[in-house]
Amino acid sequence: MANHPVSSLTRHTKLLLFVLVLGSSIVYFFSNPKLSSCYDYTFRIAAALLHGNLGLKERPPSCLNEMVPFEGFYYSVFPLGSVLTMLPVALLREARVIENFPAALIRALIAGGMSFFFFRLTLRYDLSWQRRWLLVLFMMFGTWMWCNLAFAGAWQIALGFAVLGQLGALFFILIRPKPLIAGLFFALAFGNRTEIILLAPVFMYLTCRDATRSPREILGQWPTLLKFSVFPILLVVTTLVYNYLRFHSPFDFGYARIPGVLEEPWYRHGIFSLHSIPINMKMMLFEKWKILDHYPYLVPTGFGGSIFLSSPFLVTIFRVGSRDFELKVIAWIAIALLTLVLWLHGNPGGWQFSYRYAMILLPWIFLVLLENSPRRVSVIETVLLTVSIIVNAYATYIFLWTDYVQP
């Protein structure tokens, strides 16, 4: 195992990386025939923020049914980080470069960034080129992320940035140690999906892991930890202020204020509840596809589905062995923490392919696969990858190009 700084990449490696990034961006751009999306909550709030408003003065279109009316404004329940992520896009609209929410462009940029970080993380390990390509292709096109990110509504875009943020943080911790930039990417991640803030101790430990073997050594790493914490702390503080200015409480994100949301059956025990674990577990691990008596005969349910059925290659995550046992354990801890929070949420995700919330697990799943994979690719792995890509290409087609699955 060895680090490979960007400057040491060969011309051939850089070319392959460029092809991978460009190819992923193009595929994601054209994966959905709708180049824009009406579910542009964060884009609209970002545009309002440029004019000094935290919400919309006018009633939003009916498709934006999760906007919260409060004291004369309509507010989004998305966290501040999601809104700030959309500020550059809102600036383009302000400059009249664009008119509508550029969903296709945003998902393409996210996909390109993900493929870059996925590939660069593989260079930490002594793997064959076939193995590197297999793992990156699996992440980009063999998982439920492809179809869900291609929807490109505000929910899916936030999940995409959460994945990208975690990958960027891991890159600037494990490959090119730069704690300040790593912290910025971590802020991007939990700013778009708040539950990722639970991984702060995990990222902080990884930031100073190589130098911390005793309490005294940990104390000696405070400058590194401080650099990592700058942007996350800044975002946490501004988010609390943002919430207070909107709803008079720093801890009120507004979700429970969505008209009628607490009357929905899956929230009868609250937004988060232990009662929600069984349904989430079922939807994420065991939910099957529907069998029809007419073409196309087999379709996803549209409201959940086993991640193992949608991504058969994922079974290799249980393979024993590791190159860095501690890192593998840390990755599993991150997976367990995030999964527990996802399972506590009353709504399993609504309209989706497979279990879209599990997108945020993918950076850690990728680390586990890097740790437990042999150097070379076997025939069965090639078959599992091929089936995974076919399944997700089919799901993307069914959901986004046809009317065979309806909400």
C-alpha positions in Angstrom: 0.0 0.0 0.0 1.4 3.4 -1.0 0.3 6.9 -1.5 0.4 8.4 -5.0 0.3 12.2 -5.0 -1.2 13.8 -8.1 2.2 15.0 -9.3 3.4 11.4 -9.5 0.6 10.1 -11.8 1.9 8.9 -15.1 0.5 10.3 -18.4 -1.3 7.1 -19.0 -3.0 7.2 -15.5 -4.0 10.8 -16.1 -5.5 9.9 -19.4 -7.5 7.1 -17.9 -8.7 9.3 -15.1 -9.8 12.0 -17.6 -11.7 9.4 -19.7 -13.4 8.1 -16.5 -14.4 11.5 -15.2 -15.6 12.7 -18.6 -17.4 9.5 -19.4 -19.2 9.5 -16.0 -20.3 13.1 -16.4 -21.6 12.5 -19.9 -23.6 9.3 -18.9 -25.2 11.0 -15.9 -26.0 14.2 -18.0 -28.0 12.1 -20.5 -29.4 9.6 -18.1 -32.6 11.6 -17.7 -34.3 13.2 -20.7 -35.5 16.0 -18.4 -32.6 18.5 -18.3 -34.2 20.5 -15.5 -36.3 19.7 -12.5 -39.3 21.5 -10.8 -38.1 20.1 -7.5 -35.6 23.0 -7.1 -36.1 23.9 -3.4 -32.5 24.8 -2.6 -32.0 26.6 -5.9 -34.9 28.9 -5.2 -33.9 29.6 -1.6 -30.3 30.3 -2.7 -31.7 32.8 -5.2 -33.8 34.4 -2.5 -30.7 34.6 -0.2 -28.9 36.7 -2.8 -31.6 39.3 -2.3 -31.4 39.1 1.5 -34.4 36.8 2.1 -34.3 33.4 3.9 -37.5 32.3 2.2 -39.8 33.0 -0.7 -42.3 35.8 -0.5 -44.5 34.4 -3.3 -46.4 31.1 -3.1 -44.2 28.4 -4.7 -45.5 26.1 -7.4 -47.6 23.1 -6.3 -44.8 20.6 -7.0 -42.9 22.1 -4.1 -45.2 20.8 -1.5 -42.5 20.6 1.2 -42.2 24.4 1.5 -43.2 25.6 5.0 -45.4 28.7 5.2 -44.4 30.7 8.3 -45.0 34.4 9.2 -45.5 35.5 5.6 -42.7 33.5 4.0 -42.2 30.1 2.5 -39.2 28.3 3.8 -37.3 25.2 2.7 -36.7 22.3 5.2 -33.3 21.6 3.6 -30.4 22.6 5.8 -28.4 25.7 5.2 -25.5 23.7 3.7 -27.7 22.6 0.8 -28.7 26.2 0.1 -25.1 27.4 0.2 -24.1 24.7 -2.2 -26.6 26.1 -4.7 -25.3 29.7 -4.4 -22.9 29.5 -7.4 -25.8 28.2 -9.5 -28.1 31.0 -8.2 -25.4 33.5 -9.1 -25.4 32.2 -12.7 -29.1 32.8 -12.8 -28.6 36.3 -11.4 -26.1 37.0 -14.1 -28.7 35.7 -16.6 -26.4 32.9 -17.8 -29.1 30.4 -17.0 -32.8 30.6 -16.4 -33.9 27.3 -14.9 -32.5 24.9 -12.4 -29.7 23.1 -14.5 -30.4 19.6 -13.0 -28.6 17.7 -15.8 -25.4 19.8 -15.5 -25.3 19.6 -11.7 -25.7 15.8 -11.6 -23.0 15.5 -14.3 -20.6 17.6 -12.3 -21.3 15.6 -9.1 -20.7 12.4 -11.0 -17.5 13.6 -12.5 -16.2 14.7 -9.1 -17.2 11.3 -7.5 -15.5 9.3 -10.2 -12.3 11.4 -9.7 -12.2 10.8 -6.0 -13.2 7.1 -6.3 -10.4 6.5 -8.8 -7.8 8.5 -6.8 -8.6 6.5 -3.7 -7.8 3.3 -5.5 -4.3 4.5 -6.1 -3.6 4.2 -2.4 -3.6 0.4 -3.0 -1.5 -2.1 -5.0 -4.3 -3.2 -7.3 -4.5 -4.2 -11.0 -5.9 -1.7 -13.4 -8.9 -4.1 -14.0 -9.6 -4.0 -10.2 -9.5 -0.2 -10.1 -11.9 0.1 -13.0 -14.2 -2.6 -11.7 -14.6 -0.9 -8.3 -15.1 2.6 -9.8 -17.6 1.4 -12.4 -19.5 -0.5 -9.7 -19.8 2.7 -7.6 -20.9 4.9 -10.5 -23.1 2.5 -12.5 -23.7 -0.6 -10.5 -25.5 0.9 -7.5 -28.8 2.6 -6.8 -27.0 5.9 -6.9 -27.1 6.1 -10.7 -30.9 6.1 -11.0 -31.5 8.2 -7.9 -29.0 10.9 -8.7 -30.3 11.1 -12.2 -33.7 12.1 -10.8 -31.8 15.3 -9.9 -34.4 16.9 -7.6 -33.2 18.8 -4.6 -33.3 15.6 -2.4 -31.2 13.6 -4.8 -28.8 16.5 -5.5 -28.3 16.9 -1.7 -27.5 13.1 -1.4 -25.0 13.5 -4.3 -23.2 16.3 -2.7 -23.1 14.4 0.6 -21.4 11.5 -1.2 -19.0 13.9 -3.0 -18.2 15.7 0.3 -17.3 12.5 2.1 -15.2 11.3 -0.8 -13.4 14.6 -0.9 -12.7 14.6 2.8 -11.3 11.0 2.6 -9.1 12.0 -0.3 -7.6 15.0 1.6 -7.1 12.8 4.6 -5.8 9.5 3.2 -4.2 10.6 -0.1 -3.2 14.3 0.0 -3.4 15.2 3.7 -4.8 18.8 3.9 -6.9 19.0 7.0 -8.4 22.4 6.2 -9.7 21.3 2.8 -10.8 17.9 4.2 -12.9 19.9 6.8 -14.4 21.9 3.9 -15.5 18.8 2.1 -16.8 17.3 5.4 -18.9 20.5 5.8 -20.2 20.0 2.3 -21.2 16.5 3.2 -23.1 17.1 6.4 -24.4 20.4 5.2 -26.4 18.5 2.6 -27.2 15.5 4.8 -27.3 16.5 8.5 -26.9 12.9 9.8 -23.3 12.8 8.5 -22.3 15.1 11.3 -22.3 12.0 13.5 -19.1 10.9 11.6 -17.2 14.0 12.8 -15.2 11.8 15.4 -14.5 9.3 12.6 -13.1 11.9 10.2 -11.1 13.6 13.0 -9.6 10.4 14.1 -8.6 9.6 10.5 -7.1 13.0 10.2 -4.5 12.4 12.9 -4.6 8.6 13.0 -1.0 7.9 11.9 0.4 10.1 14.6 -1.9 9.2 17.5 -0.9 6.2 19.5 -1.2 7.7 23.0 -3.2 10.5 24.7 -0.2 12.7 24.7 0.2 12.3 20.9 -3.5 13.1 20.5 -3.1 16.3 22.3 -0.2 17.1 20.1 -2.4 16.9 17.1 -4.7 19.8 18.1 -3.4 22.2 15.3 -4.4 19.6 12.7 -7.8 19.0 14.3 -8.4 22.7 14.6 -7.7 23.2 10.9 -10.1 20.3 10.1 -12.8 21.9 12.3 -12.8 25.4 11.0 -15.4 25.1 8.2 -17.6 22.5 10.0 -17.8 24.7 13.1 -18.6 27.7 11.0 -21.3 25.9 9.2 -22.8 24.5 12.4 -23.0 28.0 13.9 -24.4 29.7 10.8 -27.0 26.9 10.5 -28.2 27.4 14.0 -28.5 31.1 13.4 -30.3 30.4 10.1 -32.8 28.2 11.9 -33.3 30.7 14.6 -34.0 33.6 12.2 -36.6 31.5 10.4 -38.4 29.5 13.1 -37.2 31.2 16.4 -35.3 28.1 17.4 -31.8 27.2 16.5 -32.7 23.5 16.5 -35.9 23.7 14.4 -35.1 22.8 10.8 -38.8 23.1 9.9 -39.4 19.5 8.9 -42.2 18.9 11.4 -43.8 22.2 10.1 -44.5 20.8 6.6 -48.3 21.0 6.2 -49.8 17.6 7.1 -46.4 15.8 7.5 -47.1 14.6 11.1 -50.4 13.2 10.0 -48.7 10.8 7.6 -48.8 7.2 8.9 -45.1 6.6 9.0 -44.6 9.5 11.4 -47.2 8.5 13.9 -44.4 7.7 16.4 -42.5 10.9 15.5 -40.0 11.9 12.8 -37.4 9.5 14.3 -38.4 6.4 16.2 -37.3 2.9 17.1 -40.7 1.8 15.6 -39.3 2.8 12.2 -36.4 0.3 12.2 -38.4 -2.7 10.9 -39.9 -1.0 7.8 -36.6 0.7 6.9 -34.7 -2.6 7.3 -37.2 -4.3 5.1 -37.1 -1.6 2.4 -33.3 -1.5 2.4 -32.5 -5.2 2.6 -35.4 -7.4 1.7 -38.0 -5.5 -0.5 -38.5 -7.4 -3.8 -39.4 -6.1 -7.2 -42.9 -6.4 -8.7 -43.8 -9.1 -11.2 -46.3 -8.0 -13.9 -48.3 -10.1 -16.2 -47.3 -7.8 -19.1 -44.3 -6.1 -20.5 -41.8 -5.2 -18.9 -42.8 -8.1 -16.5 -40.3 -7.1 -13.8 -40.2 -3.6 -12.3 -39.0 -2.0 -9.0 -41.6 -1.1 -6.5 -40.8 2.6 -6.6 -40.8 3.0 -2.8 -37.9 0.9 -1.7 -35.9 -2.2 -2.6 -33.1 -4.4 -1.5 -29.7 -2.8 -2.2 -28.4 -6.3 -2.7 -31.0 -7.0 -5.5 -30.2 -3.7 -7.1 -26.4 -4.2 -6.7 -25.5 -7.9 -6.6 -21.8 -7.1 -6.6 -22.4 -5.6 -3.1 -22.3 -9.1 -1.6 -18.5 -8.9 -1.9 -18.5 -6.4 0.9 -18.6 -9.4 3.3 -15.4 -10.8 2.0 -12.8 -11.4 4.8 -9.4 -9.9 4.8 -7.9 -6.4 4.7 -4.8 -4.4 3.9 -5.3 -2.0 6.8 -7.5 -3.7 9.3 -8.1 -0.6 11.4 -9.3 1.4 8.4 -11.7 -1.4 7.5 -13.1 -1.4 11.0 -13.5 2.4 10.9 -15.4 2.1 7.6 -17.8 -0.5 9.1 -18.4 1.7 12.1 -19.3 4.6 9.8 -21.7 2.3 7.9 -23.3 1.1 11.1 -23.7 4.7 12.5 -25.3 6.1 9.3 -27.5 3.0 8.8 -28.9 3.2 12.3 -29.8 6.9 11.8 -31.4 6.1 8.4 -33.4 3.3 9.9 -34.8 5.5 12.7 -36.3 7.9 10.2 -40.0 7.4 9.8 -40.2 7.7 6.0 -38.1 5.1 4.2 -37.4 7.6 1.4 -40.5 8.0 -0.6 -40.4 7.8 -4.4 -37.0 6.2 -5.2 -35.2 3.3 -6.8 -34.0 0.8 -4.1 -33.1 2.7 -0.9 -31.8 6.1 -2.0 -30.8 7.2 1.5 -28.1 4.5 1.5 -26.2 6.5 -1.1 -24.4 8.2 1.8 -22.9 4.7 2.7 -21.1 4.3 -0.6 -17.8 6.1 0.3 -17.4 3.7 3.2 -18.6 0.7 1.3 -15.9 1.6 -1.3 -13.2 1.7 1.4 -14.3 -1.8 2.6 -14.1 -3.1 -1.0 -10.7 -1.6 -1.4 -9.5 -3.2 1.8 -10.9 -6.7 1.2 -10.5 -7.1 -2.6 -7.8 -9.3 -4.2 -5.4 -7.5 -6.5 -6.8 -9.1 -9.6 -10.4 -9.6 -10.8 -12.1 -13.0 -10.9 -14.7 -14.2 -13.4 -17.5 -14.3 -10.8 -16.7 -10.6 -9.9 -16.9 -9.7 -13.6 -20.3 -11.4 -13.8 -21.6 -9.7 -10.7 -20.4 -6.3 -11.9 -22.0 -6.9 -15.3 -25.3 -7.9 -13.7 -25.2 -4.9 -11.3 -24.7 -2.4 -14.2 -27.5 -4.1 -16.3 -29.9 -3.9 -13.3 -29.2 -0.2 -12.7 -29.2 0.7 -16.3 -32.6 -1.0 -16.6 -33.9 0.8 -13.5 -32.7 4.1 -14.8 -34.5 3.4 -18.1 -37.7 2.2 -16.4 -37.9 5.2 -14.0 -36.8 8.0 -16.2 -37.6 7.1 -19.7 -40.9 5.2 -19.4 -44.2 5.3 -17.5 -44.1 1.7 -16.3 -43.4 2.7 -12.7 -45.8 5.3 -11.3 -45.7 7.1 -7.9 
